[in-house]
Amino acid sequence: IRFEHQQIARRRDKEPALRAACDILMPNCYPYWSGVSIYSAAESFAQEGVRPEVIIVDPPRKGMERAAIAAVCGMSPERVVYVSCNPATLARDVAVFNGHGYTLTDATAVDMFPRTVHVETVGLLSRA
């Protein structure tokens, strides 16, 4: 589950109303919001012993750092959904995920900004 609140940079357990909503609507969901690095979130989850089945990442245009990819893969999710605003960094990062045993099984482009050159790409990486 990906949230669009760009202003919030707190984990759900620090925001009681949001935690309650998450618990009711999405049990076993551990959302992080923008402002928290993917690496920090993955490391925190790993330390807490969280082993998600699916991880959704939406990195900035520069893509993911290798350490962040390693941290995500270290939790051994079955699937990783990668939302990218830069197809070049998506391709680069998919190659790194391949080295960790994940393959790109599906991808689709989403034109969220009509009449511009910008396109979001959503890729599904599955563990081999």
Secondary structure, DSSP 8 states (H G I E B T S, - for coil): -----TT----GGGSHHHHHHHHHHSTT-----TTS-HHHHHHHHHHHT---SEEEE---TT---HHHHHHHHHT--SEEEEEES-HHHHHHHHHHHHHTTEEEEEEEEE--STTSS--EEEEEEEE-
